[in-house]
Every structure is written in structure tokens, then in C-alpha cells.
Amino acid sequence: MGLLALGLGSGAGCGGATSAGGGTTAPKNSRDRAQELAAEDDGVTLQSSRGVLEPEQIRAVVEPHTNELSACYVSRVGDRRWLGGRVTLKWELGEGGEVRSVQIADSDLGAWPVEKCLLSVSRRLRFPAPRGGATDFTVPLEFSATGQAAVWGEAQSAAAVGGQLAKLDACGAEEPTAPGKDPSPTQAAEALAPREVLLTLYLGAQGQVLSAGFAVEEVAGFTDRWAECAHKAALSWRLTEPRVPVAKLSVRYLQAVAP
């Protein structure tokens, strides 16, 4: 696994980049105004209008857990040599540095059990208080496959999945409650479904889904409960059979909107 970079999400309050070789750009930030800042060493452009947490502060927290994050992949990949990709984790921190949320902001890994483990580790991290208020930041991780999977394009992927995505609507259904009892706040929150999810799937013989994973731009509605349900559903699908041992594809699920 490679810890690729400390990047910026929407409204991010920290900047800088770490390459595989460990080089870091000097951060320059501003809380009071959105100001574009260019890192002279590598041309990275940063924008900040929120609180500030310096890259070295983030690395000091994340890097001691690199082995733990790596183990999420190593302990679950098994003999699936074709399984690999990049996962971008996004943290939202409160004013005191408390973790408000962690999400898979982007991923083409396609392995929810690995992604779930990464989230579990990431949620336990404790950061210092950002200077100037709440902030967010992203950390991309790379998990390199040792085998190959044929990557399908958008049109071929959409045709292969067809109407199966609609079956994920059931994962947003509210859990039953006792008669006469209102759903708890937790149940109400978990009854929501994410508005948009990027699914990455691997197909094998007879179109069987061998592995599935998720990424969301907005964390609202994306719960472990929803993902477990969607993962179970996806693994039951039989899609277009690839003419290769393993094919990799990505499609977008959009939440059904009530009329």
C-alpha cells in the first residue's frame, strides 16, 4: 500500500502533498478568504477558506497507522490477484479536531470489506484542533494488484448491469420498529439512502460478481448498514459474462426519488 498524498476536498482547510518518495510541499493557507495558493516545488494549487490543519500534523496522526490500513487489504485480498485500486479517504473534523465523519470519497478498488475496514481504522484516529475552525482533508491510498482484470468502459459497464441497480433501492428501506413506537434517530438516519454512489464491480465466469465496493461524494445516507445491504445484493447478481477471466467495471447508482 502506498500513502500517496494529503490533498484537498471541497472547502478543505489544509494543503500539501506527499509523494511515494516522501517529498512534501510547504503549505500556505488562509482562513478568512478563499485564496488560491501555488506550491512552488511541484505546481500543486491549493485553496483554503476554512480551518487549517497542516500536512505534517495529519501525517503525524495517519502514518503510525499505515500498517493497520495496509492490513485491511492484505488480510482480505486472498488469492484475488486482480483486486487493486486507489481509495481516497475524506475526513471531516470539528473545531476541536474531533472526527465528524470519514467517507470513501473516491475509489476504484471494488472491495467493500476492505473499504469498511479502512473506515473503521480511520474513524478511530484523533487529530489536533485545526487552527481557525472545522476543516476537511483527503488522503489517497494505493493498493496494487498483482494480477490483471480487463477494464470495461462506461457504455459496456452500464449495459452489463442493466436494471440491477434499481434493486439497491430496497437497501434504503426503514428497519421495522415495534407497533406504536416511533423510529429512533439512528433508525431514521439509517433509513436514508445515499443520493449517488459509485459502484466498482469485478465479474467472473457466468457473469458472477466476484467483488463490489463503493464511493460517495456526500456522506449523508451512506451508512455501513446500507453498504452491507448493497454489497450482499451486488454479489447475488449475474451480469454479462466477460470473455476474459475477470472484468472490472464502474457504474453509478442514483437514489430513487419518490413522485
C-alpha positions, -999 to 999 in steps of 0.1 A, spaced: 0 0 0 12 35 -7 2 66 12 1 88 -19 -9 123 -9 -25 147 15 -50 165 -7 -79 189 -6 -116 181 -6 -144 206 -11 -138 235 13 -106 219 26 -85 237 52 -52 221 47 -27 215 19 5 199 8 14 167 -9 34 136 0 47 116 -29 58 79 -27 93 92 -21 82 113 9 87 148 -5 63 174 9 53 208 -4 52 237 21 16 246 29 3 282 28 -33 287 39 -58 315 47 -90 310 68 -106 344 62 -106 344 25 -106 318 -2 -71 323 -17 -55 302 -44 -20 292 -34 5 275 -56 31 252 -41 64 262 -58 81 228 -58 55 207 -77 29 231 -91 1 219 -68 -26 245 -64 -44 248 -31 -74 267 -20 -84 273 16 -114 291 32 -119 271 64 -98 260 94 -62 248 89 -46 216 98 -10 214 84 1 184 64 27 174 89 0 173 116 -21 150 95 9 128 87 18 126 124 -16 110 130 -21 89 99 14 75 92 16 55 125 -15 36 113 -1 28 78 4 -9 87 -31 -12 101 -46 4 70 -24 -19 48 -36 -49 67 -72 -41 57 -62 -50 22 -36 -77 28 -57 -97 51 -87 -97 28 -73 -99 -8 -67 -137 -6 -59 -152 -40 -78 -125 -58 -46 -111 -75 -67 -89 -98 -81 -69 -68 -65 -35 -65 -70 3 -70 -70 37 -53 -91 47 -23 -94 83 -13 -105 88 23 -120 121 34 -121 133 70 -145 160 83 -131 175 116 -149 197 141 -133 227 157 -117 206 184 -103 181 160 -130 155 166 -138 133 137 -173 142 125 -173 118 96 -150 97 74 -161 86 39 -148 68 8 -148 99 -13 -134 81 -44 -125 45 -50 -119 21 -79 -108 -7 -55 -142 -25 -56 -140 -43 -23 -164 -32 4 -149 -54 32 -115 -37 26 -132 -2 24 -152 -9 56 -120 -18 74 -103 14 62 -133 34 75 -132 16 109 -95 24 113 -99 60 101 -128 67 124 -106 59 155 -79 84 146 -76 115 168 -64 148 153 -53 181 169 -77 210 168 -75 228 134 -64 264 136 -94 286 128 -123 261 129 -137 230 113 -119 216 83 -117 186 59 -89 168 40 -84 138 19 -57 111 19 -54 88 -12 -42 53 -7 -30 29 -34 -34 -9 -33 -16 -25 -62 -30 -56 -78 -5 -84 -87 -28 -97 -115 -49 -82 -142 -86 -75 -148 -100 -62 -181 -114 -27 -175 -147 -20 -192 -158 14 -204 -188 34 -193 -212 21 -220 -202 -15 -217 -205 -13 -179 -239 2 -180 -252 -24 -205 -238 -52 -183 -255 -40 -151 -288 -31 -168 -317 -27 -144 -300 -44 -114 -292 -11 -98 -328 -5 -91 -327 -34 -66 -305 -13 -44 -335 9 -36 -346 -17 -11 -314 -10 10 -328 24 19 -360 10 34 -366 17 70 -360 -10 95 -392 -22 112 -400 -8 146 -423 -21 173 -460 -12 168 -469 22 181 -433 32 185 -416 59 165 -382 50 149 -352 61 169 -330 89 155 -305 62 145 -331 42 126 -344 73 109 -309 83 98 -301 48 86 -334 47 66 -319 72 43 -301 61 11 -272 79 -4 -282 101 -33 -254 89 -55 -229 60 -52 -201 49 -75 -200 11 -76 -170 -8 -87 -175 -44 -96 -155 -74 -108 -171 -100 -130 -160 -136 -134 -173 -168 -151 -210 -167 -160 -212 -130 -151 -209 -137 -114 -200 -106 -93 -168 -115 -75 -163 -83 -56 -180 -50 -51 -171 -17 -35 -184 19 -31 -175 56 -31 -197 86 -23 -192 123 -27 -217 131 0 -217 111 32 -254 117 40 -273 84 38 -243 62 33 -241 40 63 -224 7 70 -259 -8 71 -267 5 36 -234 -7 22 -237 -41 38 -271 -45 21 -259 -32 -12 -228 -54 -11 -249 -85 -4 -273 -76 -33 -245 -69 -57 -228 -103 -50 -260 -120 -59 -261 -105 -94 -254 -124 -126 -244 -100 -153 -229 -102 -188 -203 -129 -189 -169 -115 -197 -148 -131 -224 -118 -128 -201 -112 -144 -167 -120 -112 -148 -135 -79 -159 -137 -47 -138 -164 -21 -143 -178 10 -126 -214 23 -126 -233 50 -107 -264 43 -86 -288 72 -82 -313 72 -53 -349 67 -64 -369 98 -59 -405 95 -47 -431 111 -71 
